[in-house]
């Protein structure tokens, strides 16, 4: 059986009344409306489709679990509260993403059957903090422990196998090798609906040419051997594949003017990098703006940050702050709202996308 989507609907919820994509109060760049994995993002909800055919299920459903696999639906009265777990296409479901999805699914199953984290910890003979890390995707869990939780939560056999397959996927080796402290970000980056970034010193990783990426890696650690450099460049290229998808994320980037003026790797490398940036400005899903020196003091003095808006494993936002040898993650509502507001202020103080393109033409 293939890993499937799990949808749980509370009595009175409409099968086609799924939430709109845009979050209330969102101050970042506007989202594009599009349909993905059976859900419609936008102001007007549409029917859910199974294998591209409109669902014929009743409009009002009792408390049920629907296991959708290969167009078939199986019913079970096991759960008591709404759960919405979706798996992204296989091409972007790497182990880190699977781990995040598994954690969310385990948490929703635990809450659905009325169990506490303490009861789950007793089932695994571990601590509550470990359960918390598992449920937030920060810690791995083997299929054996997943089986114990499945038994604890009373999950039916056919649904249990789906969860176990996700657990096996989460344990596989990730083909994109990044430091442990960056794995969560790379996982969320790969499934984000919108990526916002302010960079004060460097071109963002998703926009770097191989030559620029290599120059940055050498500047950080001049002792790196050629094989390691090539691996790092390959990792960077692999991450950029998300920009070439059929339905790529919306990307909004603000670059401090310093980024354009600093000749990383020399004039030839920088000329090619600026030309690549100019090409990216022509893509409909990408917005690049430059924060000019003349803007003076601004909303992100002394820092760079990335802000992700995502729909999977559940709607939310994540702020990523990268340092030389570690990173900080902020996902509290007040924290992410602060950075969302700061990014909106940065965009307002920056050159328009058109003026940014003109500046790129002048500099290169």
C-alpha positions in Angstrom: 0.0 0.0 0.0 1.3 3.5 -0.8 1.5 6.1 1.9 -1.8 7.8 1.7 -3.5 11.1 2.7 -5.4 11.0 6.0 -8.4 13.3 6.4 -10.6 13.3 9.5 -13.7 15.4 9.5 -15.8 16.5 12.5 -19.5 16.2 12.3 -21.0 19.2 10.5 -17.8 20.0 8.5 -18.3 20.1 4.8 -16.1 17.8 2.8 -15.4 20.6 0.3 -15.1 23.4 2.9 -11.3 23.2 3.4 -9.5 26.2 4.8 -8.2 29.0 2.5 -4.5 29.2 1.9 -4.0 32.8 3.1 -3.6 33.3 6.8 -5.5 36.2 8.4 -3.3 39.1 9.1 -0.6 38.0 6.8 1.5 40.9 5.7 3.9 39.1 3.4 3.7 38.8 -0.4 0.4 37.7 -1.8 -0.1 34.0 -2.3 -1.0 32.7 -5.7 -4.2 30.6 -5.8 -3.7 27.1 -7.0 -4.8 23.5 -6.5 -2.4 21.0 -5.0 -2.8 17.4 -3.8 -6.6 17.6 -3.8 -6.8 20.9 -1.9 -7.6 24.3 -3.3 -5.8 27.3 -2.0 -7.6 30.6 -2.4 -10.7 32.4 -1.3 -13.2 30.1 -3.0 -13.2 26.5 -1.8 -13.8 23.8 -4.3 -14.8 20.1 -4.0 -12.1 17.7 -3.0 -11.0 15.4 -5.8 -9.9 11.8 -5.7 -7.7 10.8 -8.6 -9.0 13.9 -10.5 -12.7 13.0 -10.1 -15.1 15.0 -7.9 -16.0 13.3 -4.7 -19.5 11.8 -4.5 -19.4 11.6 -0.7 -22.3 13.2 1.2 -21.9 16.9 1.9 -22.2 16.4 5.7 -20.1 13.7 7.3 -20.1 12.2 10.8 -16.9 11.8 12.8 -15.0 9.5 10.4 -11.5 8.7 9.3 -11.1 8.5 5.5 -8.1 6.7 4.3 -7.6 7.7 0.7 -5.3 5.4 -1.3 -5.4 4.9 -5.1 -8.8 6.5 -5.2 -10.5 4.2 -2.7 -11.9 5.4 0.7 -12.1 3.2 3.8 -14.1 4.3 6.8 -13.4 4.0 10.5 -15.0 5.7 13.6 -11.8 5.6 15.5 -11.0 9.3 15.8 -12.9 12.1 17.6 -11.3 15.3 16.3 -10.2 16.8 13.0 -6.9 15.7 11.5 -5.6 16.8 8.1 -2.4 15.2 7.0 -1.2 15.5 3.4 1.8 14.1 1.8 3.6 16.2 -0.8 4.5 14.6 -4.2 7.1 11.8 -4.0 9.7 14.0 -5.7 9.9 16.2 -2.7 9.2 13.8 0.1 12.6 13.3 1.6 13.4 11.8 5.0 13.4 15.2 6.9 9.9 16.0 5.4 8.6 12.6 6.2 9.9 13.0 9.8 8.0 16.2 10.2 4.8 14.7 8.8 5.2 11.6 10.9 5.5 13.7 14.1 2.5 15.7 13.2 0.5 12.6 12.5 1.5 10.9 15.7 0.5 14.0 17.7 -2.9 14.3 16.0 -3.5 10.6 16.6 -2.6 10.9 20.2 -4.9 13.9 20.7 -7.7 12.2 18.8 -7.8 9.3 21.2 -7.5 11.5 24.3 -4.0 10.4 25.3 -1.4 12.7 27.0 2.3 13.0 26.2 2.9 11.4 29.6 0.9 8.3 28.5 2.8 8.1 25.2 6.1 8.4 27.1 5.0 5.5 29.3 4.3 3.4 26.3 7.8 4.0 24.9 9.5 4.1 28.4 11.0 7.5 27.6 10.5 11.0 28.8 7.9 13.6 27.8 10.5 15.9 26.2 11.4 13.0 23.8 7.7 12.7 22.8 7.6 16.4 22.2 10.7 16.2 20.0 9.2 13.3 18.0 5.9 15.1 17.5 7.7 18.3 16.2 10.0 16.3 13.9 13.1 17.2 15.9 13.8 13.5 16.8 13.6 10.3 14.8 11.6 7.3 15.9 12.0 3.7 14.7 9.1 1.6 13.3 9.2 -0.5 16.5 8.4 2.4 18.7 5.8 3.6 16.2 4.1 0.3 16.5 4.0 0.8 20.3 2.3 4.2 19.9 -0.1 2.7 17.3 -1.1 0.1 19.8 -1.4 2.8 22.6 -3.6 4.9 20.4 -5.7 2.1 19.1 -5.1 2.7 15.4 -6.8 0.1 13.1 -4.5 -2.2 11.2 -5.0 -0.9 7.7 -4.2 2.7 8.9 -1.3 1.5 11.0 0.5 0.2 7.9 0.3 3.7 6.3 1.8 5.3 9.4 4.6 2.6 9.5 5.5 3.3 5.9 5.9 7.0 6.7 8.1 6.0 9.6 10.3 3.9 7.4 10.6 6.8 4.9 11.6 9.1 7.8 14.5 6.8 8.8 16.1 6.7 5.3 19.3 8.6 4.6 18.7 12.0 3.2 20.3 12.6 -0.2 20.7 16.3 0.6 23.5 16.3 3.2 23.5 19.4 5.3 24.6 20.0 8.9 22.2 18.6 11.6 21.2 22.1 12.6 20.1 22.9 9.1 18.1 19.8 8.3 14.8 21.0 9.6 15.0 24.2 7.6 15.9 22.4 4.3 13.0 20.0 5.0 10.5 22.9 5.5 12.0 24.9 2.6 11.2 22.0 0.3 7.5 22.1 1.1 7.0 25.8 1.8 4.3 27.6 -0.1 6.0 31.0 0.3 9.7 31.8 1.0 10.7 35.2 2.2 14.3 36.2 2.9 16.3 39.3 3.9 20.0 39.0 3.2 22.4 41.6 4.4 25.7 40.1 3.2 25.2 37.2 0.7 23.1 36.1 -2.2 20.5 33.5 -0.8 21.5 29.9 -1.3 18.6 29.3 -3.7 19.9 32.0 -6.0 23.6 31.2 -5.9 25.5 30.2 -9.0 27.9 27.2 -8.5 30.9 29.5 -8.7 29.5 31.9 -6.1 28.5 29.1 -3.8 32.1 27.7 -4.0 33.6 31.1 -3.2 31.4 31.5 -0.2 32.3 28.0 1.1 36.0 28.7 0.7 35.7 32.0 2.5 34.1 30.4 5.5 36.7 27.6 5.6 39.8 27.9 3.3 41.0 24.4 4.4 38.1 22.6 2.6 39.4 20.0 0.1 38.1 20.0 -3.5 35.8 17.0 -3.0 34.1 18.7 -0.1 33.7 21.9 -2.1 32.0 20.0 -4.9 29.7 18.2 -2.5 28.6 21.6 -1.0 28.0 23.0 -4.5 26.0 19.9 -5.4 23.9 20.3 -2.2 23.2 23.9 -3.1 22.1 22.9 -6.7 19.9 20.1 -5.4 18.1 22.6 -3.1 17.5 24.9 -6.1 15.5 22.2 -7.9 12.4 23.4 -6.1 12.4 26.6 -8.2 12.1 24.5 -11.3 9.0 22.6 -10.3 5.8 22.7 -12.3 4.2 24.6 -9.3 7.2 26.3 -7.6 6.8 28.3 -4.3 6.3 32.0 -4.2 9.7 33.6 -3.4 10.2 37.2 -2.2 13.8 38.3 -1.4 15.1 41.6 -0.2 18.9 42.1 -0.7 20.9 44.8 1.0 22.8 46.8 -1.6 26.0 45.4 0.0 25.1 42.0 -1.5 25.4 43.4 -5.0 28.5 45.5 -4.4 30.7 43.0 -2.6 32.8 41.1 -5.2 32.5 37.5 -3.8 34.9 35.3 -5.8 36.2 38.1 -7.9 34.7 40.2 -10.7 34.1 37.4 -13.1 32.2 35.3 -10.5 30.2 38.3 -9.4 29.3 39.3 -12.9 27.9 35.8 -13.6 26.0 35.9 -10.2 24.4 39.3 -10.9 23.4 38.1 -14.4 21.7 35.1 -12.8 19.9 37.3 -10.3 18.7 39.5 -13.2 17.3 36.4 -15.0 15.5 35.3 -11.8 13.7 38.6 -11.6 11.9 37.6 -14.8 10.2 34.6 -13.3 6.6 35.2 -12.3 6.9 33.5 -8.9 10.0 35.4 -7.8 10.3 39.0 -6.6 13.7 40.5 -5.9 14.1 43.9 -4.3 17.2 45.8 -3.2 17.4 47.8 0.0 19.6 50.8 -1.1 22.2 52.4 1.1 20.1 55.6 0.9 17.3 53.9 2.9 19.3 54.5 6.0 18.4 52.6 9.2 15.9 49.8 8.6 13.8 47.1 10.3 16.4 44.4 10.2 19.6 46.2 11.2 22.4 43.7 12.1 20.7 40.5 11.0 19.5 38.3 8.1 16.6 36.0 8.2 14.4 33.6 6.2 10.6 33.3 6.8 8.7 30.3 5.5 4.9 30.1 5.1 3.8 26.5 4.7 0.6 24.4 4.5 2.2 21.0 5.4 2.3 19.2 7.8 -0.1 22.0 9.0 -0.5 25.7 8.2 2.1 27.8 9.9 5.2 30.0 9.7 8.9 29.4 10.5 11.7 31.9 11.0 15.2 30.6 10.3 18.3 32.5 11.6 21.6 31.0 10.4 25.0 31.5 12.1 28.4 30.2 11.3 28.1 26.8 13.1 24.4 26.6 14.2 21.0 28.1 13.7 18.0 29.3 15.6 14.4 28.4 14.7 11.4 30.6 15.8 7.9 29.4 15.3 5.9 31.1 18.0 3.0 33.2 16.7 4.4 36.4 18.2 7.9 35.8 16.9 6.9 35.0 13.4 4.4 37.9 13.3 7.3 40.2 14.3 9.5 39.0 11.4 6.5 39.1 9.0 6.0 42.7 9.9 9.7 43.5 9.6 9.8 41.9 6.1 6.9 44.0 5.0 8.7 47.1 6.2 11.9 46.1 4.4 10.0 45.7 1.2 8.3 49.1 1.6 11.8 50.7 2.1 13.3 48.9 -0.9 13.5 49.7 -4.6 10.6 48.4 -6.6 11.2 45.1 -8.6 11.5 47.1 -11.8 14.0 49.6 -10.3 15.9 46.6 -8.8 16.2 45.1 -12.3 17.5 48.4 -13.6 20.1 48.6 -10.9 21.3 45.0 -11.6 21.7 46.0 -15.2 23.8 49.0 -14.2 26.0 47.2 -11.8 26.9 44.2 -13.9 
